[in-house]
């Protein structure tokens, strides 16, 4: 097996979360440094995704990928608190 992280980038499939076709490269870094939490569910029929992820990510990263999503309300509250703190901080302009 190749250790190249880009070896499957050419593959594409419909993303159940976005509702349109995406390339595998997008699934590896959708909005964070780690792959989408659904990467195993989406790609297991196409190639050995478990081996691919094990070869390219640490056990801690894999556990983070598999961790349950935060509740939407909790995430929203955290974002509001972060915005409040940012508003109180003087800008560096």
KOLMARMI-771963 format. One record per residue (C-alpha): residue in one letter; chain; x, y, z. Coordinates in steps of 0.02 Angstrom, whole numbers, plus 50000, padded with zeros to 5 digits. Each point is the difference from the previous one (the first is absolute). Layout:
<recs>
{res: A	chain: A	xx: X	yy: Y	zz: Z}
...
</recs>
This chain:
<recs>
{res: X	chain: A	xx: 50000	yy: 50000	zz: 50000}
{res: X	chain: A	xx: 50064	yy: 50172	zz: 49956}
{res: X	chain: A	xx: 50030	yy: 50124	zz: 50140}
{res: X	chain: A	xx: 49947	yy: 50144	zz: 49889}
{res: X	chain: A	xx: 49860	yy: 50100	zz: 50082}
{res: X	chain: A	xx: 49939	yy: 50055	zz: 49829}
{res: X	chain: A	xx: 49986	yy: 49828	zz: 49920}
{res: X	chain: A	xx: 49809	yy: 49998	zz: 50007}
{res: X	chain: A	xx: 49969	yy: 50185	zz: 49965}
{res: X	chain: A	xx: 49931	yy: 49961	zz: 49827}
{res: X	chain: A	xx: 49855	yy: 49899	zz: 50071}
{res: X	chain: A	xx: 49832	yy: 50086	zz: 50015}
{res: X	chain: A	xx: 49830	yy: 49962	zz: 50074}
{res: X	chain: A	xx: 49842	yy: 50086	zz: 50059}
{res: X	chain: A	xx: 50020	yy: 50077	zz: 50172}
{res: X	chain: A	xx: 49849	yy: 49962	zz: 50109}
{res: X	chain: A	xx: 50030	yy: 50157	zz: 50104}
{res: X	chain: A	xx: 50026	yy: 50122	zz: 49856}
{res: X	chain: A	xx: 49883	yy: 49919	zz: 49876}
{res: X	chain: A	xx: 50117	yy: 50005	zz: 49850}
{res: X	chain: A	xx: 50153	yy: 49911	zz: 49933}
{res: X	chain: A	xx: 50168	yy: 50031	zz: 50083}
{res: X	chain: A	xx: 50174	yy: 49931	zz: 49974}
{res: X	chain: A	xx: 50083	yy: 49896	zz: 50136}
{res: X	chain: A	xx: 50126	yy: 50140	zz: 50028}
{res: X	chain: A	xx: 49858	yy: 50108	zz: 50067}
{res: X	chain: A	xx: 49951	yy: 49864	zz: 50123}
{res: X	chain: A	xx: 50176	yy: 50001	zz: 50073}
{res: X	chain: A	xx: 49991	yy: 50184	zz: 50048}
{res: X	chain: A	xx: 49823	yy: 50069	zz: 49987}
{res: X	chain: A	xx: 50017	yy: 50141	zz: 50127}
{res: X	chain: A	xx: 50133	yy: 49939	zz: 50118}
{res: X	chain: A	xx: 50168	yy: 49913	zz: 50004}
{res: X	chain: A	xx: 49915	yy: 49831	zz: 50016}
{res: X	chain: A	xx: 49891	yy: 49900	zz: 49882}
{res: X	chain: A	xx: 49812	yy: 50010	zz: 50005}
{res: X	chain: A	xx: 49922	yy: 49899	zz: 50140}
{res: X	chain: A	xx: 49903	yy: 49899	zz: 49869}
{res: X	chain: A	xx: 50152	yy: 49953	zz: 49896}
{res: X	chain: A	xx: 49989	yy: 49816	zz: 50052}
{res: X	chain: A	xx: 49814	yy: 49988	zz: 49962}
{res: X	chain: A	xx: 50017	yy: 50080	zz: 49829}
{res: X	chain: A	xx: 50154	yy: 49915	zz: 49930}
{res: X	chain: A	xx: 50003	yy: 49822	zz: 50070}
{res: X	chain: A	xx: 49925	yy: 49925	zz: 49842}
{res: X	chain: A	xx: 50122	yy: 50088	zz: 49885}
{res: X	chain: A	xx: 50168	yy: 49955	zz: 50079}
{res: X	chain: A	xx: 50075	yy: 49948	zz: 50167}
{res: X	chain: A	xx: 49970	yy: 50166	zz: 50089}
{res: X	chain: A	xx: 50043	yy: 49929	zz: 50172}
{res: X	chain: A	xx: 50176	yy: 49952	zz: 49946}
{res: X	chain: A	xx: 50022	yy: 50163	zz: 49908}
{res: X	chain: A	xx: 49952	yy: 50104	zz: 50153}
{res: X	chain: A	xx: 50108	yy: 49892	zz: 50116}
{res: X	chain: A	xx: 50149	yy: 50026	zz: 49884}
{res: X	chain: A	xx: 49983	yy: 50190	zz: 49999}
{res: X	chain: A	xx: 49931	yy: 50052	zz: 50169}
{res: X	chain: A	xx: 50048	yy: 49967	zz: 50181}
{res: X	chain: A	xx: 49888	yy: 49902	zz: 50118}
{res: X	chain: A	xx: 49955	yy: 50162	zz: 50090}
{res: X	chain: A	xx: 49949	yy: 50080	zz: 49835}
{res: X	chain: A	xx: 49895	yy: 49848	zz: 49955}
{res: X	chain: A	xx: 49911	yy: 50008	zz: 50167}
{res: X	chain: A	xx: 49965	yy: 50184	zz: 49969}
{res: X	chain: A	xx: 49928	yy: 49959	zz: 49828}
{res: X	chain: A	xx: 49887	yy: 49868	zz: 50079}
{res: X	chain: A	xx: 49947	yy: 50107	zz: 50149}
{res: X	chain: A	xx: 49816	yy: 50046	zz: 50005}
{res: X	chain: A	xx: 49955	yy: 50172	zz: 49937}
{res: X	chain: A	xx: 49966	yy: 50137	zz: 50124}
{res: X	chain: A	xx: 49819	yy: 50043	zz: 50026}
{res: X	chain: A	xx: 49950	yy: 50145	zz: 49886}
{res: X	chain: A	xx: 49937	yy: 50104	zz: 50145}
{res: X	chain: A	xx: 50162	yy: 49977	zz: 50095}
{res: X	chain: A	xx: 50100	yy: 50049	zz: 49847}
{res: X	chain: A	xx: 49893	yy: 50155	zz: 49976}
{res: X	chain: A	xx: 50022	yy: 50052	zz: 50182}
{res: X	chain: A	xx: 50189	yy: 49977	zz: 49985}
{res: X	chain: A	xx: 50004	yy: 50107	zz: 49842}
{res: X	chain: A	xx: 49900	yy: 50137	zz: 50086}
{res: X	chain: A	xx: 50117	yy: 49999	zz: 50150}
{res: X	chain: A	xx: 50151	yy: 50008	zz: 49885}
{res: X	chain: A	xx: 49924	yy: 50148	zz: 49906}
{res: X	chain: A	xx: 49963	yy: 50090	zz: 50163}
{res: X	chain: A	xx: 50180	yy: 49979	zz: 50057}
{res: X	chain: A	xx: 50065	yy: 50060	zz: 49832}
{res: X	chain: A	xx: 49888	yy: 50155	zz: 50010}
{res: X	chain: A	xx: 50070	yy: 50044	zz: 50172}
{res: X	chain: A	xx: 50181	yy: 49984	zz: 49941}
{res: X	chain: A	xx: 50072	yy: 50163	zz: 49931}
{res: X	chain: A	xx: 50050	yy: 49985	zz: 49818}
{res: X	chain: A	xx: 50181	yy: 50013	zz: 49946}
{res: X	chain: A	xx: 49962	yy: 50131	zz: 49866}
</recs>
